[in-house]
Each structure stands twice: as C-alpha cells, then as structure tokens.
Amino acid sequence: TPRIMQVSGSPFLKPFFLKTPVRVVNPLRQRRHTLPASEFRNLTPQDAISVFEIEREAFVSVSGECPLTLDEVLNFLGQCPELSLGWFEEGQLVAFIIGSGWDKERLSQEAMTQHVPDTPTVHIHVLSVHRHCRQQGKGSILLWRYLQYLRCMPGLRRALLICEDFLVPFYLKAGFKKKGPSAISVSNMNFQEMEYMLGGQAYARRNSGC
C-alpha cells in the first residue's frame, strides 16, 4: 500500500578523514569517500534489508503490518528490479518505491504478491520516506522521477496503486485519477484505487528526456 510515512532510525554516521596520509587505504573507506551526494537508481536484493527496515518502522506502528514482507521485497527486487527506484544520499537509502507488473484492469488481492512480466501496467506497492528526510518533499520528488522513468520504458502504459483516503489528494496532485474503492482489504483497512496514464512513447520522448 503506497503511503508516505516518516520513519525512525539511527542517525547517519558521518565519514571522517585521517589528517595524515597513510600508505594503505581501506577499499571500503576509499569507496565511502567517492559516494555521490545524491543518486537515484534501481534497487537490488542487496538493498532489501534497508528497504524493509524503513518500511517496517513506517507501517507497523500505524497499521500493524507492512505492505511487503522481507521475502516479498526480496522477491520483487529479484524478479523486477527495473520497476523499483531508490533515492540514496551519501550511500544511505532515504526513500524508495517498489513496483511490479500486473495484467488486469483492476488490482486484486493476488496483485499484492505477484509480478506478471511483459505487461503494460505497473502496480506500485509501496512508497516510503525515511524519518530523517521528512517534510522535505522527497516523496513527491521521488514519485515524479519514478513516473518519468516509467514513461521511458517501452510498453508501459499506466501505473496503479491503492491508498487510504487521506492520501488521495497527494496522488491526485501527482496526476493520478481515482478508479474507485479497491476490492483489496488489509487488516480491515479500506483503500481507494488510483491510476496514472503514462502516455505514448512520443509523449515520453518529448517531455521526459528519453
């Protein structure tokens, strides 16, 4: 269930540098020095633990369970990493989206755990932002970049998601349209189904820098 939540977690550790030169440099420390300040990239199974920690802290306190279990995160990042996007700052994951393929007009309970390859529809399972990055607009920025990224992928035509009523305005502002109440129920919670039309490839190339 895509929801923008704030997450508690340990403060990020800041890198430190030795003032005197050394002859042998630890490869891990050297890599740390060269990490980009901010980057967007597809997630991999190696990111699953960081993803799940952010997700768990965001959702368990609110709804009692996560949209995706750790096994499901691993499954989707293994099967369709190209439908995920993570935002990293100095190597730390600060926000992410996980999607999968779907082949029907509306989302059903099966869509929560399945990836259907080579389909024109992306099901956005979860969007989550780390607590340390709250109130900075990162959720909106990441969603916009993700949708522009999807526009550039051949064959994709739309994105679907379900959300609680209080998040409907957020997704409407991002360009989604309401499809009506969802048939999916999680822990007696009700959801609205939202749809975003990605447009044709010509539109994508003209407006998204594809």
N, C-alpha and C positions, 0 to 999 in steps of 0.2 A: 504494500500500500504506500504510494508515494506521499510522504509528508515531510515538511521542513521542520526539523526539530533541533534543539540545542543540546549539546552533549557534554557531560562532564568527563574529565580525563586528566591525566598527569600533565603538568606544564612541559612544554617542549624544552629539550635540552639544547642550549646554545653551543655551537662549536667553539673550541678555543685553539689558539695557535701558540706554538713554542716561540719564544723570542730569539732563541739561539738556534742556528741551523744544526741539523743532525744529518748524519751520513745515510742512515737507513730510515725510510719513510714507510709507515704502516699503510698498505694499499687502501684499507678501509678509510683511514683518516684522510688520505690523499683524495679519495673519491668524494668524501664529505665536503672538502674544500671547493670542489668543482660542481656541486649540485646547482642546478638553476634555481633562481629565487622563486620562480613560479612556473609551473608547466601543467598542461593538460595532456593526458594520454589514456589509452585503453588500459583497463585493469587486467591483471593476470591472476592465476591461482595463488601466486606468491603474495598477493595483496589481500587475500581472503581474511586473514586474522585481523588486520587493521580495519577492514570494511566491517566485519562482524562486531568488533568492539564498539565502533561508533554507532552502528545500528542498534546493538543491544542496549547501550546506555540511553539511546534516544527513545526507544519504543517500549521497553519492558516496564518502565516506571509509569507509562501512560496507559498502555493497553494490556500489559501483562505478557505480551509475546511479540516476537519480531516478525516483520513481513517475510523474511527469508531466514531459514536456519543456516548454520555454518555449512552443512552439507549441501544445501541448495545454492548458497553463494559459490562454493567450490564447483558445483555442477554447472552453473551458468557461466562462470568465468572460464571454465574449461571448454564448454560447448560453443559459446558465442561471446568471446571477449570483445569482439568488434562492436557489440551493442552495449558496451559499458563505457563510462568515461569518469576518470578521476582527476581531481584538482590537487596538485601537490605543491607545497611551499617548503623549500629547502629540504626536500625529501620526505616531508611528513604529509600524509593524506589528510586533507582538510574538508573535502566534500566529494560526493560520488553519486553516480546514477548507475543502476543496473537494469538492463532490458533483455528481452528475449523475443524470438519470433512467434507469431500467432497466425492462425489461418482461418479464423471465423469472424463474422461481422461484430459480434459482441464477446466480451470476456466472460469466461465461465470459471468454475472452481478449478477445472483442470489447468487453466492458464496460469495458475499460481505456481505450478511446479514444473511445467513442460516448456521445452523450446522446440518450435517447429521450424526447421531450416527452410531457406529459399521461399519466404513468404513476403508479401508486401506490407505486412503490419508488424509494428514493434510494440510489445507490451512493456511499458515502464513499470517495473516492480517497486522500486524504492529510490527516493532522493533524500539524502541526509547530509547535514552540515555539522561540522564539529563545533562544540560549545565555544571554543576559543575564537571562533570566527563568526560568531553570531552578530546580528544587526549590522552587517557589512554588505548586504545584498548579494552574497555569494550564491545563495540558492537560485536566485533569478538569473544571475550571470551564467552559472553552470548549465541551467536548463536551456537558456538561449543558445549557448555554444553547442550543446548536445543536439538540439533540434536542427541547427545549421549543419552540423556534422552529418546528421541523418539525411538531410536534403542531398548531400553529395554522394550518397551510397546508391548505386544503380538498383532499381527495382523496388525501392521502398516508397510507399505512398502515404502512410499515415502512422500515427502513434496513438495508442490507447493507454489509459490508466484509470484506476479507481482512487477516490479520495473521500475523506469525510467532508461534510457540508461546509465547515468553517474554512476549508482550503479551496473551495470552488472559486472564490474571487481571485486568488493567486493564479490559478491556472487559466481563468478567463483572461486575465491581464496578459498572460504569456501567449495568448492566441488560441487556446483550446475552446471547444464548444461542448456544451452538455448534451449527452446522449440519453440521459435519464437515470433513474435508480438502477443500481447494479444488482444482479442476481447473486453476487458473491457476498457471503456473510462470514465474518471472522470474530469469534468471541462475542456474538450477539451485537456486533457493530454493523451499522448500515453505511453504504457508500454510494456516491454518485459516479457514473462512468463518464469520462471525458475523452474527447477525440481531437487530434491535431492533424490537419491535412498538410502533407509535406509538399505538395505541388509537383509539377513535372520537372524533368531534368533541365529543360531550357530555363525555367524559372530559377532552379537551383544554381545553375552556372552564372546566370545574370546577376543574382543577388547575394550569393554566398561565397563567391571567390573559388568555386570548384574548378 
